[in-house]
Amino acid sequence: MDKNVGGYDRIARLVLGPVLAILGTAALFGFVTLAAGTLGLALAAIALLVGLVLVVTGLAQKCPLNRVLGLDTYRTEVETEDAETEPGRMA
C-alpha cells in the first residue's frame, strides 16, 4: 500500500492520537471518568483504540480507510518539485 497520509492530516493524527490514547488509558485505570458504569469503560476502550490507530497511521503514513475513501494527503518530492517549477506560478 502506498503512503496516503501527509501534511496537516499526519500532524493532526500525531497530536490527537496520543491525547486520546492517554485519555482512554487514564479512564480505564480510573483516573478520569468519561461516563458512569460500563458505558464509561466502553468509551475508554474506544478512545484508547482510536488513539492507537491514529498514532500508527500517522507514523506509517498509510491509512486503509483513506484508501477505501479515495483520500490522499501525501505529497511526494516529485509533486512538490513540479508545483514549484510550474510556469506562471508565483513563489
Jmol script that loads the backbone (N, CA, C; Angstrom):
load data "model"
ATOM      1  N   MET A   1       0.852  -1.176   0.000  1.00  0.00           N
ATOM      2  CA  MET A   1       0.000   0.000   0.000  1.00  0.00           C
ATOM      3  C   MET A   1       0.894   1.233   0.000  1.00  0.00           C
ATOM      4  N   ASP A   2       0.566   2.206  -0.856  1.00  0.00           N
ATOM      5  CA  ASP A   2       1.316   3.443  -0.949  1.00  0.00           C
ATOM      6  C   ASP A   2       0.964   4.362   0.208  1.00  0.00           C
ATOM      7  N   LYS A   3       1.868   5.306   0.504  1.00  0.00           N
ATOM      8  CA  LYS A   3       1.611   6.294   1.545  1.00  0.00           C
ATOM      9  C   LYS A   3       0.470   7.193   1.092  1.00  0.00           C
ATOM     10  N   ASN A   4      -0.456   7.465   2.012  1.00  0.00           N
ATOM     11  CA  ASN A   4      -1.574   8.343   1.684  1.00  0.00           C
ATOM     12  C   ASN A   4      -1.928   9.298   2.818  1.00  0.00           C
ATOM     13  N   VAL A   5      -1.036   9.439   3.799  1.00  0.00           N
ATOM     14  CA  VAL A   5      -1.258  10.339   4.920  1.00  0.00           C
ATOM     15  C   VAL A   5      -0.074  11.293   5.003  1.00  0.00           C
ATOM     16  N   GLY A   6      -0.345  12.576   4.902  1.00  0.00           N
ATOM     17  CA  GLY A   6       0.726  13.555   4.976  1.00  0.00           C
ATOM     18  C   GLY A   6       0.175  14.918   5.352  1.00  0.00           C
ATOM     19  N   GLY A   7       1.048  15.881   5.477  1.00  0.00           N
ATOM     20  CA  GLY A   7       0.662  17.259   5.763  1.00  0.00           C
ATOM     21  C   GLY A   7      -0.068  17.408   7.079  1.00  0.00           C
ATOM     22  N   TYR A   8      -1.108  18.244   7.040  1.00  0.00           N
ATOM     23  CA  TYR A   8      -1.876  18.522   8.257  1.00  0.00           C
ATOM     24  C   TYR A   8      -2.609  17.291   8.764  1.00  0.00           C
ATOM     25  N   ASP A   9      -2.959  16.389   7.881  1.00  0.00           N
ATOM     26  CA  ASP A   9      -3.618  15.138   8.267  1.00  0.00           C
ATOM     27  C   ASP A   9      -2.707  14.346   9.208  1.00  0.00           C
ATOM     28  N   ARG A  10      -1.450  14.240   8.845  1.00  0.00           N
ATOM     29  CA  ARG A  10      -0.487  13.493   9.662  1.00  0.00           C
ATOM     30  C   ARG A  10      -0.256  14.192  11.001  1.00  0.00           C
ATOM     31  N   ILE A  11      -0.112  15.512  10.959  1.00  0.00           N
ATOM     32  CA  ILE A  11       0.111  16.271  12.193  1.00  0.00           C
ATOM     33  C   ILE A  11      -1.073  16.093  13.144  1.00  0.00           C
ATOM     34  N   ALA A  12      -2.280  16.178  12.609  1.00  0.00           N
ATOM     35  CA  ALA A  12      -3.477  16.016  13.445  1.00  0.00           C
ATOM     36  C   ALA A  12      -3.520  14.630  14.072  1.00  0.00           C
ATOM     37  N   ARG A  13      -3.171  13.606  13.305  1.00  0.00           N
ATOM     38  CA  ARG A  13      -3.158  12.242  13.836  1.00  0.00           C
ATOM     39  C   ARG A  13      -2.119  12.080  14.941  1.00  0.00           C
ATOM     40  N   LEU A  14      -0.947  12.696  14.751  1.00  0.00           N
ATOM     41  CA  LEU A  14       0.130  12.548  15.727  1.00  0.00           C
ATOM     42  C   LEU A  14      -0.071  13.419  16.964  1.00  0.00           C
ATOM     43  N   VAL A  15      -0.993  14.372  16.914  1.00  0.00           N
ATOM     44  CA  VAL A  15      -1.324  15.175  18.093  1.00  0.00           C
ATOM     45  C   VAL A  15      -2.548  14.583  18.798  1.00  0.00           C
ATOM     46  N   LEU A  16      -3.595  14.317  18.043  1.00  0.00           N
ATOM     47  CA  LEU A  16      -4.838  13.817  18.624  1.00  0.00           C
ATOM     48  C   LEU A  16      -4.723  12.365  19.097  1.00  0.00           C
ATOM     49  N   GLY A  17      -3.957  11.549  18.384  1.00  0.00           N
ATOM     50  CA  GLY A  17      -3.806  10.138  18.737  1.00  0.00           C
ATOM     51  C   GLY A  17      -3.292   9.912  20.150  1.00  0.00           C
ATOM     52  N   PRO A  18      -2.134  10.500  20.498  1.00  0.00           N
ATOM     53  CA  PRO A  18      -1.635  10.303  21.868  1.00  0.00           C
ATOM     54  C   PRO A  18      -2.573  10.868  22.936  1.00  0.00           C
ATOM     55  N   VAL A  19      -3.241  11.973  22.634  1.00  0.00           N
ATOM     56  CA  VAL A  19      -4.182  12.548  23.599  1.00  0.00           C
ATOM     57  C   VAL A  19      -5.316  11.555  23.879  1.00  0.00           C
ATOM     58  N   LEU A  20      -5.889  10.985  22.824  1.00  0.00           N
ATOM     59  CA  LEU A  20      -6.958  10.003  23.015  1.00  0.00           C
ATOM     60  C   LEU A  20      -6.453   8.736  23.704  1.00  0.00           C
ATOM     61  N   ALA A  21      -5.247   8.292  23.345  1.00  0.00           N
ATOM     62  CA  ALA A  21      -4.694   7.087  23.968  1.00  0.00           C
ATOM     63  C   ALA A  21      -4.460   7.302  25.461  1.00  0.00           C
ATOM     64  N   ILE A  22      -3.931   8.456  25.819  1.00  0.00           N
ATOM     65  CA  ILE A  22      -3.690   8.761  27.239  1.00  0.00           C
ATOM     66  C   ILE A  22      -5.015   8.900  27.986  1.00  0.00           C
ATOM     67  N   LEU A  23      -5.981   9.579  27.373  1.00  0.00           N
ATOM     68  CA  LEU A  23      -7.297   9.733  27.995  1.00  0.00           C
ATOM     69  C   LEU A  23      -7.971   8.372  28.191  1.00  0.00           C
ATOM     70  N   GLY A  24      -7.910   7.525  27.183  1.00  0.00           N
ATOM     71  CA  GLY A  24      -8.506   6.189  27.291  1.00  0.00           C
ATOM     72  C   GLY A  24      -7.844   5.340  28.359  1.00  0.00           C
ATOM     73  N   THR A  25      -6.512   5.404  28.406  1.00  0.00           N
ATOM     74  CA  THR A  25      -5.778   4.651  29.431  1.00  0.00           C
ATOM     75  C   THR A  25      -6.112   5.164  30.823  1.00  0.00           C
ATOM     76  N   ALA A  26      -6.137   6.483  30.988  1.00  0.00           N
ATOM     77  CA  ALA A  26      -6.465   7.072  32.291  1.00  0.00           C
ATOM     78  C   ALA A  26      -7.879   6.685  32.720  1.00  0.00           C
ATOM     79  N   ALA A  27      -8.808   6.659  31.785  1.00  0.00           N
ATOM     80  CA  ALA A  27     -10.183   6.282  32.118  1.00  0.00           C
ATOM     81  C   ALA A  27     -10.283   4.797  32.476  1.00  0.00           C
ATOM     82  N   LEU A  28      -9.527   3.952  31.784  1.00  0.00           N
ATOM     83  CA  LEU A  28      -9.557   2.514  32.101  1.00  0.00           C
ATOM     84  C   LEU A  28      -9.006   2.230  33.494  1.00  0.00           C
ATOM     85  N   PHE A  29      -8.007   3.015  33.909  1.00  0.00           N
ATOM     86  CA  PHE A  29      -7.425   2.812  35.237  1.00  0.00           C
ATOM     87  C   PHE A  29      -8.123   3.618  36.322  1.00  0.00           C
ATOM     88  N   GLY A  30      -9.167   4.368  35.968  1.00  0.00           N
ATOM     89  CA  GLY A  30      -9.972   5.058  36.955  1.00  0.00           C
ATOM     90  C   GLY A  30      -9.494   6.439  37.348  1.00  0.00           C
ATOM     91  N   PHE A  31      -8.545   7.005  36.646  1.00  0.00           N
ATOM     92  CA  PHE A  31      -8.062   8.345  36.966  1.00  0.00           C
ATOM     93  C   PHE A  31      -9.005   9.430  36.426  1.00  0.00           C
ATOM     94  N   VAL A  32      -9.742   9.104  35.375  1.00  0.00           N
ATOM     95  CA  VAL A  32     -10.671  10.030  34.732  1.00  0.00           C
ATOM     96  C   VAL A  32     -11.981   9.289  34.519  1.00  0.00           C
ATOM     97  N   THR A  33     -13.096   9.987  34.691  1.00  0.00           N
ATOM     98  CA  THR A  33     -14.409   9.378  34.465  1.00  0.00           C
ATOM     99  C   THR A  33     -15.007   9.965  33.194  1.00  0.00           C
ATOM    100  N   LEU A  34     -15.266   9.112  32.218  1.00  0.00           N
ATOM    101  CA  LEU A  34     -15.890   9.556  30.972  1.00  0.00           C
ATOM    102  C   LEU A  34     -17.403   9.414  31.042  1.00  0.00           C
ATOM    103  N   ALA A  35     -17.879   8.381  31.710  1.00  0.00           N
ATOM    104  CA  ALA A  35     -19.311   8.139  31.904  1.00  0.00           C
ATOM    105  C   ALA A  35     -19.445   7.099  33.013  1.00  0.00           C
ATOM    106  N   ALA A  36     -20.646   6.934  33.510  1.00  0.00           N
ATOM    107  CA  ALA A  36     -20.869   6.000  34.606  1.00  0.00           C
ATOM    108  C   ALA A  36     -21.017   4.573  34.093  1.00  0.00           C
ATOM    109  N   GLY A  37     -20.563   3.636  34.903  1.00  0.00           N
ATOM    110  CA  GLY A  37     -20.779   2.218  34.634  1.00  0.00           C
ATOM    111  C   GLY A  37     -20.018   1.676  33.440  1.00  0.00           C
ATOM    112  N   THR A  38     -20.641   0.702  32.781  1.00  0.00           N
ATOM    113  CA  THR A  38     -19.973   0.029  31.667  1.00  0.00           C
ATOM    114  C   THR A  38     -19.843   0.940  30.443  1.00  0.00           C
ATOM    115  N   LEU A  39     -20.697   1.954  30.344  1.00  0.00           N
ATOM    116  CA  LEU A  39     -20.572   2.909  29.241  1.00  0.00           C
ATOM    117  C   LEU A  39     -19.233   3.639  29.328  1.00  0.00           C
ATOM    118  N   GLY A  40     -18.816   3.982  30.532  1.00  0.00           N
ATOM    119  CA  GLY A  40     -17.532   4.645  30.736  1.00  0.00           C
ATOM    120  C   GLY A  40     -16.375   3.764  30.309  1.00  0.00           C
ATOM    121  N   LEU A  41     -16.452   2.487  30.635  1.00  0.00           N
ATOM    122  CA  LEU A  41     -15.397   1.554  30.229  1.00  0.00           C
ATOM    123  C   LEU A  41     -15.376   1.377  28.715  1.00  0.00           C
ATOM    124  N   ALA A  42     -16.554   1.322  28.107  1.00  0.00           N
ATOM    125  CA  ALA A  42     -16.624   1.184  26.653  1.00  0.00           C
ATOM    126  C   ALA A  42     -16.046   2.416  25.964  1.00  0.00           C
ATOM    127  N   LEU A  43     -16.398   3.606  26.456  1.00  0.00           N
ATOM    128  CA  LEU A  43     -15.850   4.836  25.874  1.00  0.00           C
ATOM    129  C   LEU A  43     -14.343   4.917  26.058  1.00  0.00           C
ATOM    130  N   ALA A  44     -13.861   4.468  27.205  1.00  0.00           N
ATOM    131  CA  ALA A  44     -12.422   4.481  27.458  1.00  0.00           C
ATOM    132  C   ALA A  44     -11.700   3.543  26.498  1.00  0.00           C
ATOM    133  N   ALA A  45     -12.256   2.358  26.300  1.00  0.00           N
ATOM    134  CA  ALA A  45     -11.639   1.399  25.385  1.00  0.00           C
ATOM    135  C   ALA A  45     -11.657   1.924  23.946  1.00  0.00           C
ATOM    136  N   ILE A  46     -12.751   2.558  23.556  1.00  0.00           N
ATOM    137  CA  ILE A  46     -12.848   3.116  22.208  1.00  0.00           C
ATOM    138  C   ILE A  46     -11.851   4.251  22.027  1.00  0.00           C
ATOM    139  N   ALA A  47     -11.735   5.126  23.025  1.00  0.00           N
ATOM    140  CA  ALA A  47     -10.777   6.236  22.946  1.00  0.00           C
ATOM    141  C   ALA A  47      -9.351   5.710  22.838  1.00  0.00           C
ATOM    142  N   LEU A  48      -9.028   4.697  23.613  1.00  0.00           N
ATOM    143  CA  LEU A  48      -7.688   4.103  23.558  1.00  0.00           C
ATOM    144  C   LEU A  48      -7.424   3.483  22.190  1.00  0.00           C
ATOM    145  N   LEU A  49      -8.375   2.734  21.687  1.00  0.00           N
ATOM    146  CA  LEU A  49      -8.216   2.079  20.392  1.00  0.00           C
ATOM    147  C   LEU A  49      -8.077   3.097  19.251  1.00  0.00           C
ATOM    148  N   VAL A  50      -8.952   4.094  19.228  1.00  0.00           N
ATOM    149  CA  VAL A  50      -8.889   5.118  18.182  1.00  0.00           C
ATOM    150  C   VAL A  50      -7.581   5.893  18.274  1.00  0.00           C
ATOM    151  N   GLY A  51      -7.154   6.210  19.484  1.00  0.00           N
ATOM    152  CA  GLY A  51      -5.892   6.912  19.672  1.00  0.00           C
ATOM    153  C   GLY A  51      -4.713   6.120  19.142  1.00  0.00           C
ATOM    154  N   LEU A  52      -4.682   4.833  19.424  1.00  0.00           N
ATOM    155  CA  LEU A  52      -3.587   3.991  18.936  1.00  0.00           C
ATOM    156  C   LEU A  52      -3.607   3.866  17.417  1.00  0.00           C
ATOM    157  N   VAL A  53      -4.789   3.759  16.832  1.00  0.00           N
ATOM    158  CA  VAL A  53      -4.900   3.679  15.376  1.00  0.00           C
ATOM    159  C   VAL A  53      -4.402   4.973  14.742  1.00  0.00           C
ATOM    160  N   LEU A  54      -4.763   6.110  15.314  1.00  0.00           N
ATOM    161  CA  LEU A  54      -4.302   7.392  14.774  1.00  0.00           C
ATOM    162  C   LEU A  54      -2.779   7.524  14.850  1.00  0.00           C
ATOM    163  N   VAL A  55      -2.195   7.089  15.954  1.00  0.00           N
ATOM    164  CA  VAL A  55      -0.732   7.165  16.094  1.00  0.00           C
ATOM    165  C   VAL A  55      -0.056   6.270  15.058  1.00  0.00           C
ATOM    166  N   VAL A  56      -0.533   5.046  14.918  1.00  0.00           N
ATOM    167  CA  VAL A  56       0.084   4.100  13.981  1.00  0.00           C
ATOM    168  C   VAL A  56      -0.054   4.588  12.539  1.00  0.00           C
ATOM    169  N   THR A  57      -1.244   5.054  12.160  1.00  0.00           N
ATOM    170  CA  THR A  57      -1.427   5.531  10.788  1.00  0.00           C
ATOM    171  C   THR A  57      -0.658   6.821  10.536  1.00  0.00           C
ATOM    172  N   GLY A  58      -0.496   7.646  11.553  1.00  0.00           N
ATOM    173  CA  GLY A  58       0.297   8.864  11.402  1.00  0.00           C
ATOM    174  C   GLY A  58       1.770   8.566  11.219  1.00  0.00           C
ATOM    175  N   LEU A  59       2.284   7.604  11.980  1.00  0.00           N
ATOM    176  CA  LEU A  59       3.697   7.235  11.867  1.00  0.00           C
ATOM    177  C   LEU A  59       3.989   6.487  10.569  1.00  0.00           C
ATOM    178  N   ALA A  60       3.102   5.587  10.191  1.00  0.00           N
ATOM    179  CA  ALA A  60       3.322   4.783   8.980  1.00  0.00           C
ATOM    180  C   ALA A  60       2.954   5.549   7.710  1.00  0.00           C
ATOM    181  N   GLN A  61       2.182   6.612   7.853  1.00  0.00           N
ATOM    182  CA  GLN A  61       1.684   7.414   6.734  1.00  0.00           C
ATOM    183  C   GLN A  61       0.833   6.590   5.763  1.00  0.00           C
ATOM    184  N   LYS A  62       0.210   5.555   6.282  1.00  0.00           N
ATOM    185  CA  LYS A  62      -0.660   4.700   5.482  1.00  0.00           C
ATOM    186  C   LYS A  62      -1.948   4.460   6.264  1.00  0.00           C
ATOM    187  N   CYS A  63      -3.079   4.720   5.621  1.00  0.00           N
ATOM    188  CA  CYS A  63      -4.369   4.534   6.272  1.00  0.00           C
ATOM    189  C   CYS A  63      -5.308   3.767   5.348  1.00  0.00           C
ATOM    190  N   PRO A  64      -5.726   2.567   5.744  1.00  0.00           N
ATOM    191  CA  PRO A  64      -6.644   1.787   4.919  1.00  0.00           C
ATOM    192  C   PRO A  64      -7.973   2.500   4.666  1.00  0.00           C
ATOM    193  N   LEU A  65      -8.481   3.244   5.642  1.00  0.00           N
ATOM    194  CA  LEU A  65      -9.740   3.956   5.456  1.00  0.00           C
ATOM    195  C   LEU A  65      -9.592   5.065   4.407  1.00  0.00           C
ATOM    196  N   ASN A  66      -8.463   5.780   4.431  1.00  0.00           N
ATOM    197  CA  ASN A  66      -8.209   6.788   3.394  1.00  0.00           C
ATOM    198  C   ASN A  66      -8.201   6.136   2.014  1.00  0.00           C
ATOM    199  N   ARG A  67      -7.608   4.962   1.930  1.00  0.00           N
ATOM    200  CA  ARG A  67      -7.527   4.259   0.644  1.00  0.00           C
ATOM    201  C   ARG A  67      -8.924   3.886   0.139  1.00  0.00           C
ATOM    202  N   VAL A  68      -9.764   3.374   1.037  1.00  0.00           N
ATOM    203  CA  VAL A  68     -11.122   2.986   0.659  1.00  0.00           C
ATOM    204  C   VAL A  68     -11.930   4.213   0.214  1.00  0.00           C
ATOM    205  N   LEU A  69     -11.741   5.332   0.909  1.00  0.00           N
ATOM    206  CA  LEU A  69     -12.476   6.554   0.588  1.00  0.00           C
ATOM    207  C   LEU A  69     -11.866   7.337  -0.570  1.00  0.00           C
ATOM    208  N   GLY A  70     -10.664   6.937  -0.999  1.00  0.00           N
ATOM    209  CA  GLY A  70     -10.003   7.625  -2.109  1.00  0.00           C
ATOM    210  C   GLY A  70      -9.316   8.911  -1.701  1.00  0.00           C
ATOM    211  N   LEU A  71      -9.003   9.057  -0.418  1.00  0.00           N
ATOM    212  CA  LEU A  71      -8.325  10.252   0.078  1.00  0.00           C
ATOM    213  C   LEU A  71      -6.821  10.051   0.038  1.00  0.00           C
ATOM    214  N   ASP A  72      -6.087  11.094  -0.356  1.00  0.00           N
ATOM    215  CA  ASP A  72      -4.629  11.027  -0.391  1.00  0.00           C
ATOM    216  C   ASP A  72      -4.084  12.407  -0.065  1.00  0.00           C
ATOM    217  N   THR A  73      -3.518  12.559   1.146  1.00  0.00           N
ATOM    218  CA  THR A  73      -2.957  13.840   1.559  1.00  0.00           C
ATOM    219  C   THR A  73      -1.440  13.828   1.520  1.00  0.00           C
ATOM    220  N   TYR A  74      -0.853  12.744   1.046  1.00  0.00           N
ATOM    221  CA  TYR A  74       0.598  12.616   0.980  1.00  0.00           C
ATOM    222  C   TYR A  74       1.109  13.212  -0.322  1.00  0.00           C
ATOM    223  N   ARG A  75       2.134  14.049  -0.232  1.00  0.00           N
ATOM    224  CA  ARG A  75       2.740  14.651  -1.423  1.00  0.00           C
ATOM    225  C   ARG A  75       4.162  14.132  -1.552  1.00  0.00           C
ATOM    226  N   THR A  76       4.495  13.601  -2.723  1.00  0.00           N
ATOM    227  CA  THR A  76       5.851  13.125  -2.959  1.00  0.00           C
ATOM    228  C   THR A  76       6.741  14.292  -3.349  1.00  0.00           C
ATOM    229  N   GLU A  77       8.064  14.069  -3.365  1.00  0.00           N
ATOM    230  CA  GLU A  77       9.003  15.121  -3.740  1.00  0.00           C
ATOM    231  C   GLU A  77       8.813  15.543  -5.188  1.00  0.00           C
ATOM    232  N   VAL A  78       8.466  14.609  -6.065  1.00  0.00           N
ATOM    233  CA  VAL A  78       8.264  14.919  -7.478  1.00  0.00           C
ATOM    234  C   VAL A  78       7.099  15.891  -7.628  1.00  0.00           C
ATOM    235  N   GLU A  79       5.995  15.647  -6.921  1.00  0.00           N
ATOM    236  CA  GLU A  79       4.846  16.542  -6.980  1.00  0.00           C
ATOM    237  C   GLU A  79       5.215  17.919  -6.453  1.00  0.00           C
ATOM    238  N   THR A  80       6.006  17.973  -5.383  1.00  0.00           N
ATOM    239  CA  THR A  80       6.423  19.233  -4.796  1.00  0.00           C
ATOM    240  C   THR A  80       7.298  20.010  -5.770  1.00  0.00           C
ATOM    241  N   GLU A  81       8.269  19.338  -6.404  1.00  0.00           N
ATOM    242  CA  GLU A  81       9.154  19.994  -7.361  1.00  0.00           C
ATOM    243  C   GLU A  81       8.374  20.481  -8.570  1.00  0.00           C
ATOM    244  N   ASP A  82       7.417  19.693  -9.057  1.00  0.00           N
ATOM    245  CA  ASP A  82       6.604  20.099 -10.203  1.00  0.00           C
ATOM    246  C   ASP A  82       5.799  21.356  -9.872  1.00  0.00           C
ATOM    247  N   ALA A  83       5.266  21.424  -8.678  1.00  0.00           N
ATOM    248  CA  ALA A  83       4.475  22.580  -8.284  1.00  0.00           C
ATOM    249  C   ALA A  83       5.348  23.827  -8.162  1.00  0.00           C
ATOM    250  N   GLU A  84       6.592  23.659  -7.726  1.00  0.00           N
ATOM    251  CA  GLU A  84       7.494  24.796  -7.565  1.00  0.00           C
ATOM    252  C   GLU A  84       7.995  25.317  -8.903  1.00  0.00           C
ATOM    253  N   THR A  85       8.134  24.470  -9.907  1.00  0.00           N
ATOM    254  CA  THR A  85       8.665  24.880 -11.188  1.00  0.00           C
ATOM    255  C   THR A  85       7.568  25.128 -12.224  1.00  0.00           C
ATOM    256  N   GLU A  86       6.332  25.105 -11.798  1.00  0.00           N
ATOM    257  CA  GLU A  86       5.211  25.309 -12.719  1.00  0.00           C
ATOM    258  C   GLU A  86       5.260  26.724 -13.289  1.00  0.00           C
ATOM    259  N   PRO A  87       5.187  26.870 -14.613  1.00  0.00           N
ATOM    260  CA  PRO A  87       5.253  28.214 -15.204  1.00  0.00           C
ATOM    261  C   PRO A  87       4.055  29.060 -14.801  1.00  0.00           C
ATOM    262  N   GLY A  88       4.314  30.316 -14.543  1.00  0.00           N
ATOM    263  CA  GLY A  88       3.247  31.231 -14.181  1.00  0.00           C
ATOM    264  C   GLY A  88       2.857  31.176 -12.713  1.00  0.00           C
ATOM    265  N   ARG A  89       3.480  30.325 -11.974  1.00  0.00           N
ATOM    266  CA  ARG A  89       3.151  30.203 -10.557  1.00  0.00           C
ATOM    267  C   ARG A  89       3.998  31.186  -9.772  1.00  0.00           C
ATOM    268  N   MET A  90       3.362  31.890  -8.859  1.00  0.00           N
ATOM    269  CA  MET A  90       4.097  32.851  -8.038  1.00  0.00           C
ATOM    270  C   MET A  90       4.721  32.126  -6.878  1.00  0.00           C
ATOM    271  N   ALA A  91       5.940  32.483  -6.537  1.00  0.00           N
ATOM    272  CA  ALA A  91       6.648  31.835  -5.438  1.00  0.00           C
ATOM    273  C   ALA A  91       6.383  32.502  -4.136  1.00  0.00           C
TER     274      ALA A  91
END
end "model"
wireframe off; spacefill off
backbone 0.3
color backbone group
